[in-house]
Amino acid sequence: MRGTACPLNWVKTKLQLEEMSAGAVLEVLVDDGSPARNVPRSVCMEGHLLLETSVVSDGVRLLIEKR
């Protein structure tokens, strides 16, 4: 999702999560800044589990477990 403007990065993440089974894990790479703050917040508000947030050389890596 790097290079994707807010809120489209969350919309795309949400659509992908909808296609997954409960318990599956999704890896998402987002830009630092607003996406790195807003996507995790939205993930939690939707009831999913944020397993990991880590800074990588080209952004932020999120591991999300679908609930």
PDB file of N, CA, C and O in Angstrom:
ATOM      1  N   MET A   1       0.809  -1.183   0.000  1.00  0.00           N
ATOM      2  CA  MET A   1       0.000   0.000   0.000  1.00  0.00           C
ATOM      3  C   MET A   1       0.862   1.261   0.000  1.00  0.00           C
ATOM      4  O   MET A   1       0.342   2.375   0.056  1.00  0.00           O
ATOM      5  N   ARG A   2       2.173   1.081  -0.062  1.00  0.00           N
ATOM      6  CA  ARG A   2       3.029   2.259  -0.089  1.00  0.00           C
ATOM      7  C   ARG A   2       2.654   3.122  -1.284  1.00  0.00           C
ATOM      8  O   ARG A   2       2.399   2.618  -2.378  1.00  0.00           O
ATOM      9  N   GLY A   3       2.624   4.426  -1.056  1.00  0.00           N
ATOM     10  CA  GLY A   3       2.265   5.347  -2.116  1.00  0.00           C
ATOM     11  C   GLY A   3       0.768   5.549  -2.271  1.00  0.00           C
ATOM     12  O   GLY A   3       0.332   6.332  -3.115  1.00  0.00           O
ATOM     13  N   THR A   4      -0.023   4.851  -1.464  1.00  0.00           N
ATOM     14  CA  THR A   4      -1.477   4.972  -1.510  1.00  0.00           C
ATOM     15  C   THR A   4      -1.920   5.987  -0.466  1.00  0.00           C
ATOM     16  O   THR A   4      -1.529   5.911   0.699  1.00  0.00           O
ATOM     17  N   ALA A   5      -2.731   6.926  -0.895  1.00  0.00           N
ATOM     18  CA  ALA A   5      -3.184   7.993   0.010  1.00  0.00           C
ATOM     19  C   ALA A   5      -4.266   7.489   0.962  1.00  0.00           C
ATOM     20  O   ALA A   5      -5.023   6.573   0.642  1.00  0.00           O
ATOM     21  N   CYS A   6      -4.319   8.113   2.140  1.00  0.00           N
ATOM     22  CA  CYS A   6      -5.407   7.849   3.084  1.00  0.00           C
ATOM     23  C   CYS A   6      -6.684   8.421   2.490  1.00  0.00           C
ATOM     24  O   CYS A   6      -6.617   9.478   1.863  1.00  0.00           O
ATOM     25  N   PRO A   7      -7.805   7.813   2.642  1.00  0.00           N
ATOM     26  CA  PRO A   7      -8.085   6.574   3.349  1.00  0.00           C
ATOM     27  C   PRO A   7      -8.069   5.338   2.450  1.00  0.00           C
ATOM     28  O   PRO A   7      -8.493   4.263   2.873  1.00  0.00           O
ATOM     29  N   LEU A   8      -7.583   5.480   1.210  1.00  0.00           N
ATOM     30  CA  LEU A   8      -7.607   4.335   0.301  1.00  0.00           C
ATOM     31  C   LEU A   8      -6.793   3.158   0.801  1.00  0.00           C
ATOM     32  O   LEU A   8      -7.139   2.012   0.515  1.00  0.00           O
ATOM     33  N   ASN A   9      -5.709   3.411   1.548  1.00  0.00           N
ATOM     34  CA  ASN A   9      -4.929   2.279   2.048  1.00  0.00           C
ATOM     35  C   ASN A   9      -5.756   1.455   3.035  1.00  0.00           C
ATOM     36  O   ASN A   9      -5.633   0.231   3.066  1.00  0.00           O
ATOM     37  N   TRP A  10      -6.596   2.109   3.841  1.00  0.00           N
ATOM     38  CA  TRP A  10      -7.459   1.352   4.749  1.00  0.00           C
ATOM     39  C   TRP A  10      -8.558   0.639   3.971  1.00  0.00           C
ATOM     40  O   TRP A  10      -8.880  -0.509   4.279  1.00  0.00           O
ATOM     41  N   VAL A  11      -9.134   1.287   2.981  1.00  0.00           N
ATOM     42  CA  VAL A  11     -10.198   0.669   2.185  1.00  0.00           C
ATOM     43  C   VAL A  11      -9.675  -0.602   1.525  1.00  0.00           C
ATOM     44  O   VAL A  11     -10.344  -1.634   1.559  1.00  0.00           O
ATOM     45  N   LYS A  12      -8.501  -0.541   0.932  1.00  0.00           N
ATOM     46  CA  LYS A  12      -7.921  -1.716   0.274  1.00  0.00           C
ATOM     47  C   LYS A  12      -7.594  -2.816   1.286  1.00  0.00           C
ATOM     48  O   LYS A  12      -7.794  -3.997   1.006  1.00  0.00           O
ATOM     49  N   THR A  13      -7.093  -2.430   2.457  1.00  0.00           N
ATOM     50  CA  THR A  13      -6.805  -3.401   3.506  1.00  0.00           C
ATOM     51  C   THR A  13      -8.093  -4.073   3.966  1.00  0.00           C
ATOM     52  O   THR A  13      -8.135  -5.293   4.123  1.00  0.00           O
ATOM     53  N   LYS A  14      -9.135  -3.289   4.181  1.00  0.00           N
ATOM     54  CA  LYS A  14     -10.421  -3.824   4.634  1.00  0.00           C
ATOM     55  C   LYS A  14     -11.008  -4.787   3.618  1.00  0.00           C
ATOM     56  O   LYS A  14     -11.529  -5.838   3.993  1.00  0.00           O
ATOM     57  N   LEU A  15     -10.933  -4.445   2.335  1.00  0.00           N
ATOM     58  CA  LEU A  15     -11.451  -5.337   1.286  1.00  0.00           C
ATOM     59  C   LEU A  15     -10.698  -6.667   1.282  1.00  0.00           C
ATOM     60  O   LEU A  15     -11.299  -7.727   1.106  1.00  0.00           O
ATOM     61  N   GLN A  16      -9.391  -6.606   1.475  1.00  0.00           N
ATOM     62  CA  GLN A  16      -8.606  -7.843   1.514  1.00  0.00           C
ATOM     63  C   GLN A  16      -8.979  -8.677   2.733  1.00  0.00           C
ATOM     64  O   GLN A  16      -9.112  -9.897   2.630  1.00  0.00           O
ATOM     65  N   LEU A  17      -9.148  -8.038   3.879  1.00  0.00           N
ATOM     66  CA  LEU A  17      -9.533  -8.769   5.091  1.00  0.00           C
ATOM     67  C   LEU A  17     -10.892  -9.444   4.928  1.00  0.00           C
ATOM     68  O   LEU A  17     -11.101 -10.542   5.443  1.00  0.00           O
ATOM     69  N   GLU A  18     -11.812  -8.801   4.220  1.00  0.00           N
ATOM     70  CA  GLU A  18     -13.142  -9.377   4.005  1.00  0.00           C
ATOM     71  C   GLU A  18     -13.085 -10.682   3.227  1.00  0.00           C
ATOM     72  O   GLU A  18     -13.968 -11.528   3.376  1.00  0.00           O
ATOM     73  N   GLU A  19     -12.066 -10.857   2.406  1.00  0.00           N
ATOM     74  CA  GLU A  19     -11.918 -12.068   1.602  1.00  0.00           C
ATOM     75  C   GLU A  19     -11.214 -13.198   2.347  1.00  0.00           C
ATOM     76  O   GLU A  19     -11.157 -14.325   1.855  1.00  0.00           O
ATOM     77  N   MET A  20     -10.680 -12.904   3.522  1.00  0.00           N
ATOM     78  CA  MET A  20      -9.890 -13.876   4.265  1.00  0.00           C
ATOM     79  C   MET A  20     -10.726 -14.584   5.324  1.00  0.00           C
ATOM     80  O   MET A  20     -11.764 -14.083   5.756  1.00  0.00           O
ATOM     81  N   SER A  21     -10.259 -15.745   5.729  1.00  0.00           N
ATOM     82  CA  SER A  21     -10.903 -16.502   6.807  1.00  0.00           C
ATOM     83  C   SER A  21     -10.424 -15.986   8.154  1.00  0.00           C
ATOM     84  O   SER A  21      -9.318 -15.459   8.271  1.00  0.00           O
ATOM     85  N   ALA A  22     -11.262 -16.142   9.165  1.00  0.00           N
ATOM     86  CA  ALA A  22     -10.881 -15.758  10.525  1.00  0.00           C
ATOM     87  C   ALA A  22      -9.618 -16.507  10.926  1.00  0.00           C
ATOM     88  O   ALA A  22      -9.488 -17.703  10.666  1.00  0.00           O
ATOM     89  N   GLY A  23      -8.700 -15.804  11.554  1.00  0.00           N
ATOM     90  CA  GLY A  23      -7.439 -16.396  11.982  1.00  0.00           C
ATOM     91  C   GLY A  23      -6.313 -16.220  10.978  1.00  0.00           C
ATOM     92  O   GLY A  23      -5.146 -16.404  11.323  1.00  0.00           O
ATOM     93  N   ALA A  24      -6.642 -15.867   9.740  1.00  0.00           N
ATOM     94  CA  ALA A  24      -5.614 -15.648   8.721  1.00  0.00           C
ATOM     95  C   ALA A  24      -4.870 -14.354   9.022  1.00  0.00           C
ATOM     96  O   ALA A  24      -5.416 -13.440   9.641  1.00  0.00           O
ATOM     97  N   VAL A  25      -3.621 -14.288   8.580  1.00  0.00           N
ATOM     98  CA  VAL A  25      -2.781 -13.124   8.848  1.00  0.00           C
ATOM     99  C   VAL A  25      -2.462 -12.410   7.540  1.00  0.00           C
ATOM    100  O   VAL A  25      -2.077 -13.035   6.551  1.00  0.00           O
ATOM    101  N   LEU A  26      -2.628 -11.101   7.551  1.00  0.00           N
ATOM    102  CA  LEU A  26      -2.360 -10.249   6.396  1.00  0.00           C
ATOM    103  C   LEU A  26      -1.167  -9.359   6.705  1.00  0.00           C
ATOM    104  O   LEU A  26      -1.113  -8.733   7.763  1.00  0.00           O
ATOM    105  N   GLU A  27      -0.213  -9.303   5.786  1.00  0.00           N
ATOM    106  CA  GLU A  27       0.917  -8.388   5.899  1.00  0.00           C
ATOM    107  C   GLU A  27       0.636  -7.185   5.010  1.00  0.00           C
ATOM    108  O   GLU A  27       0.306  -7.335   3.833  1.00  0.00           O
ATOM    109  N   VAL A  28       0.769  -5.995   5.577  1.00  0.00           N
ATOM    110  CA  VAL A  28       0.526  -4.759   4.836  1.00  0.00           C
ATOM    111  C   VAL A  28       1.721  -3.844   5.026  1.00  0.00           C
ATOM    112  O   VAL A  28       2.194  -3.664   6.148  1.00  0.00           O
ATOM    113  N   LEU A  29       2.212  -3.267   3.941  1.00  0.00           N
ATOM    114  CA  LEU A  29       3.276  -2.276   4.009  1.00  0.00           C
ATOM    115  C   LEU A  29       2.669  -0.926   3.686  1.00  0.00           C
ATOM    116  O   LEU A  29       2.068  -0.750   2.626  1.00  0.00           O
ATOM    117  N   VAL A  30       2.819   0.027   4.588  1.00  0.00           N
ATOM    118  CA  VAL A  30       2.276   1.370   4.396  1.00  0.00           C
ATOM    119  C   VAL A  30       3.391   2.392   4.566  1.00  0.00           C
ATOM    120  O   VAL A  30       4.457   2.093   5.104  1.00  0.00           O
ATOM    121  N   ASP A  31       3.119   3.609   4.094  1.00  0.00           N
ATOM    122  CA  ASP A  31       4.063   4.704   4.286  1.00  0.00           C
ATOM    123  C   ASP A  31       4.046   5.140   5.741  1.00  0.00           C
ATOM    124  O   ASP A  31       3.043   4.990   6.439  1.00  0.00           O
ATOM    125  N   ASP A  32       5.172   5.684   6.185  1.00  0.00           N
ATOM    126  CA  ASP A  32       5.236   6.266   7.520  1.00  0.00           C
ATOM    127  C   ASP A  32       4.355   7.511   7.544  1.00  0.00           C
ATOM    128  O   ASP A  32       4.060   8.081   6.493  1.00  0.00           O
ATOM    129  N   GLY A  33       3.941   7.929   8.716  1.00  0.00           N
ATOM    130  CA  GLY A  33       3.087   9.104   8.838  1.00  0.00           C
ATOM    131  C   GLY A  33       1.637   8.715   9.044  1.00  0.00           C
ATOM    132  O   GLY A  33       1.342   7.791   9.802  1.00  0.00           O
ATOM    133  N   SER A  34       0.733   9.408   8.377  1.00  0.00           N
ATOM    134  CA  SER A  34      -0.703   9.165   8.552  1.00  0.00           C
ATOM    135  C   SER A  34      -1.111   7.718   8.322  1.00  0.00           C
ATOM    136  O   SER A  34      -1.838   7.165   9.147  1.00  0.00           O
ATOM    137  N   PRO A  35      -0.673   7.072   7.226  1.00  0.00           N
ATOM    138  CA  PRO A  35      -1.076   5.677   7.033  1.00  0.00           C
ATOM    139  C   PRO A  35      -0.625   4.765   8.173  1.00  0.00           C
ATOM    140  O   PRO A  35      -1.358   3.858   8.568  1.00  0.00           O
ATOM    141  N   ALA A  36       0.569   4.999   8.699  1.00  0.00           N
ATOM    142  CA  ALA A  36       1.091   4.157   9.779  1.00  0.00           C
ATOM    143  C   ALA A  36       0.330   4.369  11.080  1.00  0.00           C
ATOM    144  O   ALA A  36       0.361   3.508  11.960  1.00  0.00           O
ATOM    145  N   ARG A  37      -0.349   5.499  11.215  1.00  0.00           N
ATOM    146  CA  ARG A  37      -1.179   5.754  12.402  1.00  0.00           C
ATOM    147  C   ARG A  37      -2.626   5.328  12.170  1.00  0.00           C
ATOM    148  O   ARG A  37      -3.250   4.733  13.049  1.00  0.00           O
ATOM    149  N   ASN A  38      -3.152   5.630  10.994  1.00  0.00           N
ATOM    150  CA  ASN A  38      -4.578   5.436  10.736  1.00  0.00           C
ATOM    151  C   ASN A  38      -4.977   3.992  10.445  1.00  0.00           C
ATOM    152  O   ASN A  38      -6.025   3.541  10.906  1.00  0.00           O
ATOM    153  N   VAL A  39      -4.163   3.262   9.692  1.00  0.00           N
ATOM    154  CA  VAL A  39      -4.523   1.876   9.367  1.00  0.00           C
ATOM    155  C   VAL A  39      -4.580   1.017  10.632  1.00  0.00           C
ATOM    156  O   VAL A  39      -5.569   0.309  10.820  1.00  0.00           O
ATOM    157  N   PRO A  40      -3.570   1.043  11.509  1.00  0.00           N
ATOM    158  CA  PRO A  40      -3.683   0.242  12.741  1.00  0.00           C
ATOM    159  C   PRO A  40      -4.894   0.621  13.594  1.00  0.00           C
ATOM    160  O   PRO A  40      -5.546  -0.252  14.168  1.00  0.00           O
ATOM    161  N   ARG A  41      -5.196   1.911  13.680  1.00  0.00           N
ATOM    162  CA  ARG A  41      -6.358   2.363  14.452  1.00  0.00           C
ATOM    163  C   ARG A  41      -7.647   1.781  13.863  1.00  0.00           C
ATOM    164  O   ARG A  41      -8.515   1.309  14.598  1.00  0.00           O
ATOM    165  N   SER A  42      -7.762   1.818  12.549  1.00  0.00           N
ATOM    166  CA  SER A  42      -8.952   1.274  11.881  1.00  0.00           C
ATOM    167  C   SER A  42      -9.041  -0.234  12.037  1.00  0.00           C
ATOM    168  O   SER A  42     -10.130  -0.781  12.214  1.00  0.00           O
ATOM    169  N   VAL A  43      -7.899  -0.909  11.971  1.00  0.00           N
ATOM    170  CA  VAL A  43      -7.855  -2.360  12.162  1.00  0.00           C
ATOM    171  C   VAL A  43      -8.465  -2.723  13.513  1.00  0.00           C
ATOM    172  O   VAL A  43      -9.318  -3.605  13.604  1.00  0.00           O
ATOM    173  N   CYS A  44      -8.024  -2.040  14.547  1.00  0.00           N
ATOM    174  CA  CYS A  44      -8.519  -2.326  15.901  1.00  0.00           C
ATOM    175  C   CYS A  44      -9.988  -1.953  16.057  1.00  0.00           C
ATOM    176  O   CYS A  44     -10.741  -2.671  16.714  1.00  0.00           O
ATOM    177  N   MET A  45     -10.402  -0.843  15.462  1.00  0.00           N
ATOM    178  CA  MET A  45     -11.799  -0.423  15.546  1.00  0.00           C
ATOM    179  C   MET A  45     -12.734  -1.424  14.869  1.00  0.00           C
ATOM    180  O   MET A  45     -13.893  -1.557  15.263  1.00  0.00           O
ATOM    181  N   GLU A  46     -12.234  -2.127  13.852  1.00  0.00           N
ATOM    182  CA  GLU A  46     -13.019  -3.139  13.146  1.00  0.00           C
ATOM    183  C   GLU A  46     -13.012  -4.477  13.875  1.00  0.00           C
ATOM    184  O   GLU A  46     -13.720  -5.401  13.474  1.00  0.00           O
ATOM    185  N   GLY A  47     -12.218  -4.594  14.946  1.00  0.00           N
ATOM    186  CA  GLY A  47     -12.207  -5.810  15.741  1.00  0.00           C
ATOM    187  C   GLY A  47     -11.147  -6.823  15.358  1.00  0.00           C
ATOM    188  O   GLY A  47     -11.159  -7.951  15.851  1.00  0.00           O
ATOM    189  N   HIS A  48     -10.231  -6.434  14.484  1.00  0.00           N
ATOM    190  CA  HIS A  48      -9.144  -7.333  14.110  1.00  0.00           C
ATOM    191  C   HIS A  48      -7.986  -7.132  15.087  1.00  0.00           C
ATOM    192  O   HIS A  48      -7.996  -6.190  15.880  1.00  0.00           O
ATOM    193  N   LEU A  49      -6.998  -8.011  15.032  1.00  0.00           N
ATOM    194  CA  LEU A  49      -5.874  -7.966  15.949  1.00  0.00           C
ATOM    195  C   LEU A  49      -4.617  -7.514  15.213  1.00  0.00           C
ATOM    196  O   LEU A  49      -4.223  -8.121  14.217  1.00  0.00           O
ATOM    197  N   LEU A  50      -4.001  -6.466  15.696  1.00  0.00           N
ATOM    198  CA  LEU A  50      -2.730  -6.010  15.150  1.00  0.00           C
ATOM    199  C   LEU A  50      -1.626  -6.787  15.856  1.00  0.00           C
ATOM    200  O   LEU A  50      -1.337  -6.537  17.026  1.00  0.00           O
ATOM    201  N   LEU A  51      -1.016  -7.717  15.154  1.00  0.00           N
ATOM    202  CA  LEU A  51      -0.011  -8.594  15.744  1.00  0.00           C
ATOM    203  C   LEU A  51       1.347  -7.927  15.879  1.00  0.00           C
ATOM    204  O   LEU A  51       2.067  -8.144  16.854  1.00  0.00           O
ATOM    205  N   GLU A  52       1.688  -7.107  14.881  1.00  0.00           N
ATOM    206  CA  GLU A  52       3.032  -6.521  14.868  1.00  0.00           C
ATOM    207  C   GLU A  52       3.045  -5.250  14.033  1.00  0.00           C
ATOM    208  O   GLU A  52       2.384  -5.151  12.999  1.00  0.00           O
ATOM    209  N   THR A  53       3.802  -4.298  14.503  1.00  0.00           N
ATOM    210  CA  THR A  53       4.095  -3.087  13.743  1.00  0.00           C
ATOM    211  C   THR A  53       5.599  -2.918  13.773  1.00  0.00           C
ATOM    212  O   THR A  53       6.192  -2.858  14.850  1.00  0.00           O
ATOM    213  N   SER A  54       6.225  -2.840  12.613  1.00  0.00           N
ATOM    214  CA  SER A  54       7.672  -2.669  12.583  1.00  0.00           C
ATOM    215  C   SER A  54       8.063  -1.700  11.479  1.00  0.00           C
ATOM    216  O   SER A  54       7.454  -1.666  10.409  1.00  0.00           O
ATOM    217  N   VAL A  55       9.081  -0.923  11.762  1.00  0.00           N
ATOM    218  CA  VAL A  55       9.607   0.019  10.783  1.00  0.00           C
ATOM    219  C   VAL A  55      10.550  -0.743   9.866  1.00  0.00           C
ATOM    220  O   VAL A  55      11.450  -1.450  10.319  1.00  0.00           O
ATOM    221  N   VAL A  56      10.326  -0.584   8.568  1.00  0.00           N
ATOM    222  CA  VAL A  56      11.201  -1.179   7.558  1.00  0.00           C
ATOM    223  C   VAL A  56      11.802  -0.040   6.741  1.00  0.00           C
ATOM    224  O   VAL A  56      11.400   1.114   6.884  1.00  0.00           O
ATOM    225  N   SER A  57      12.757  -0.369   5.894  1.00  0.00           N
ATOM    226  CA  SER A  57      13.493   0.677   5.183  1.00  0.00           C
ATOM    227  C   SER A  57      12.608   1.578   4.322  1.00  0.00           C
ATOM    228  O   SER A  57      12.948   2.738   4.093  1.00  0.00           O
ATOM    229  N   ASP A  58      11.486   1.062   3.849  1.00  0.00           N
ATOM    230  CA  ASP A  58      10.658   1.849   2.941  1.00  0.00           C
ATOM    231  C   ASP A  58       9.256   2.102   3.491  1.00  0.00           C
ATOM    232  O   ASP A  58       8.332   2.348   2.716  1.00  0.00           O
ATOM    233  N   GLY A  59       9.080   2.045   4.809  1.00  0.00           N
ATOM    234  CA  GLY A  59       7.773   2.319   5.395  1.00  0.00           C
ATOM    235  C   GLY A  59       7.556   1.575   6.696  1.00  0.00           C
ATOM    236  O   GLY A  59       8.479   1.400   7.491  1.00  0.00           O
ATOM    237  N   VAL A  60       6.330   1.142   6.902  1.00  0.00           N
ATOM    238  CA  VAL A  60       5.947   0.435   8.118  1.00  0.00           C
ATOM    239  C   VAL A  60       5.244  -0.854   7.727  1.00  0.00           C
ATOM    240  O   VAL A  60       4.372  -0.858   6.859  1.00  0.00           O
ATOM    241  N   ARG A  61       5.631  -1.945   8.374  1.00  0.00           N
ATOM    242  CA  ARG A  61       5.059  -3.272   8.114  1.00  0.00           C
ATOM    243  C   ARG A  61       4.068  -3.590   9.224  1.00  0.00           C
ATOM    244  O   ARG A  61       4.389  -3.506  10.409  1.00  0.00           O
ATOM    245  N   LEU A  62       2.856  -3.956   8.816  1.00  0.00           N
ATOM    246  CA  LEU A  62       1.804  -4.332   9.763  1.00  0.00           C
ATOM    247  C   LEU A  62       1.425  -5.784   9.545  1.00  0.00           C
ATOM    248  O   LEU A  62       1.247  -6.219   8.407  1.00  0.00           O
ATOM    249  N   LEU A  63       1.302  -6.534  10.623  1.00  0.00           N
ATOM    250  CA  LEU A  63       0.763  -7.889  10.551  1.00  0.00           C
ATOM    251  C   LEU A  63      -0.584  -7.866  11.257  1.00  0.00           C
ATOM    252  O   LEU A  63      -0.686  -7.513  12.432  1.00  0.00           O
ATOM    253  N   ILE A  64      -1.609  -8.248  10.517  1.00  0.00           N
ATOM    254  CA  ILE A  64      -2.991  -8.149  11.000  1.00  0.00           C
ATOM    255  C   ILE A  64      -3.623  -9.523  10.979  1.00  0.00           C
ATOM    256  O   ILE A  64      -3.594 -10.214   9.961  1.00  0.00           O
ATOM    257  N   GLU A  65      -4.198  -9.921  12.114  1.00  0.00           N
ATOM    258  CA  GLU A  65      -4.947 -11.178  12.160  1.00  0.00           C
ATOM    259  C   GLU A  65      -6.427 -10.856  12.041  1.00  0.00           C
ATOM    260  O   GLU A  65      -6.978 -10.063  12.804  1.00  0.00           O
ATOM    261  N   LYS A  66      -7.055 -11.498  11.058  1.00  0.00           N
ATOM    262  CA  LYS A  66      -8.498 -11.295  10.884  1.00  0.00           C
ATOM    263  C   LYS A  66      -9.258 -11.991  12.007  1.00  0.00           C
ATOM    264  O   LYS A  66      -8.969 -13.135  12.356  1.00  0.00           O
ATOM    265  N   ARG A  67     -10.217 -11.292  12.554  1.00  0.00           N
ATOM    266  CA  ARG A  67     -11.063 -11.852  13.615  1.00  0.00           C
ATOM    267  C   ARG A  67     -12.459 -12.027  13.096  1.00  0.00           C
ATOM    268  O   ARG A  67     -13.337 -12.486  13.826  1.00  0.00           O
TER     269      ARG A  67
END
